[in-house]
Amino acid sequence: MLAAYAARFSPDDPVSALEVGDRPAPEEREHWTTVSVRAASINHHDVWSLRGVGLAEAQLPMILGCDAAGVTPDGAEVVVHGVIGADGHGVGPREPRSILSERYPGTLAEQVAVPTANLLPKPPELSFEEAACLPTAWLTAYRMLFHGADLKPGESVLVQGAGGGVASAAIALGAAAGLEVFATSRSEAKREAALGMGAVGAVEPGARLPKRVDAVIETVGKATWKHSIASVRNGGTIAIAGHTTGDPDPALLTRVFFHELRIQGVTMGTREDLAALMAFLVRTGLRPTIDSVHPLAQAREAVARVVSGEQVGKVVVTA
């Protein structure tokens, strides 16, 4: 089958480490289902894998991709929840938690095998391309907003880095849920896009907000951490799900304890969260912002788009 996979590691040029070619189809396995992938999306997780973060040489070649929407052998349209081993379904009770493309081949392929319990029905209202945006970026944003930060309608939130998949999802979800959303971006075009997604304000990174917010959605790390710490109210929350610019230095712990801030880590979410997210989209009519769609054979171009940082929303690959 055709697949996009990490063939080697390249910290400085991750796209060069990706190859697209023939890989073995998934083997039959009890309590697992092989899904024919219709669409998947690119995440920063794929870029880190190509740089050699989270994978070892012995695991190569590794098919990349954390999320997908597709069709089961009996014709059911499904969305793949990409977290394996969180509760033992289909892998045994001692299976450590991982994400597809870490211990098991990922979704950037014509087929992917996952524990059957990881499959959720795809709502007919969502296209395969839209559904493929949800299990990583949108699920993470949903959990950051409503579990990690525990935000309620009428409260305020700052989303750092408006163009990324998680950030753009957080802006749209927050606005649809009645939050007062502020966003940052170095790009004027991305700031305008954030306003179009429902943000009430969009500023350059580091700029002063009209007020301190109840929570911050942080996926950038070093480049925005000082601004995040300064922008959240006393007793507020910074929900963090990534650090694309590296770990903060310094961590500004004095401000954290003096202002009684809460730092809450988030990694994706549960199957129940994913089901609730899809129901939310169906009820509200909200849909993921899709930056571009590429055929699987052109997966390198899709990954290069994410590496460039020029995208607004999700980059999707169709099989």
Stockholm file with secondary structure:
# STOCKHOLM 1.0

chainA/1-319         MLAAYAARFSPDDPVSALEVGDRPAPEEREHWTTVSVRAASINHHDVWSLRGVGLAEAQLPMILGCDAAGVTPDGAEVVVHGVIGADGHGVGPREPRSILSERYPGTLAEQVAVPTANLLPKPPELSFEEAACLPTAWLTAYRMLFHGADLKPGESVLVQGAGGGVASAAIALGAAAGLEVFATSRSEAKREAALGMGAVGAVEPGARLPKRVDAVIETVGKATWKHSIASVRNGGTIAIAGHTTGDPDPALLTRVFFHELRIQGVTMGTREDLAALMAFLVRTGLRPTIDSVHPLAQAREAVARVVSGEQVGKVVVTA
#=GR chainA/1-319 SS CEEEEECSCCSSCGGGGEEEEECCCCCCCTTEEEEEEEEEECCHHHHHHHHTSSCCGGGCSEECCSCEEEECTTSCEEEECCEESSSCTTTCTTCCCEETTTSSCCSSBSEEEEEGGGEEECCTTSCHHHHHTIIIIIHHHHHIIIIISCCCTTCEEEESCTTSHHHHHHHHHHHHTTCEEEEECSCHHHHHHHHHHTCSEEECTTCCCSSCEEEEEECSCTTTHHHHHHHEEEEEEEEECCCTTCCCSSCCHHHHHHTTCEEEECCSCCHHHHHHHHHHHHHHCCCCCEEEEEEGGGHHHHHHHHHHTCCSSEEEEEC
#=GC SS_cons         CEEEEECSCCSSCGGGGEEEEECCCCCCCTTEEEEEEEEEECCHHHHHHHHTSSCCGGGCSEECCSCEEEECTTSCEEEECCEESSSCTTTCTTCCCEETTTSSCCSSBSEEEEEGGGEEECCTTSCHHHHHTIIIIIHHHHHIIIIISCCCTTCEEEESCTTSHHHHHHHHHHHHTTCEEEEECSCHHHHHHHHHHTCSEEECTTCCCSSCEEEEEECSCTTTHHHHHHHEEEEEEEEECCCTTCCCSSCCHHHHHHTTCEEEECCSCCHHHHHHHHHHHHHHCCCCCEEEEEEGGGHHHHHHHHHHTCCSSEEEEEC
//
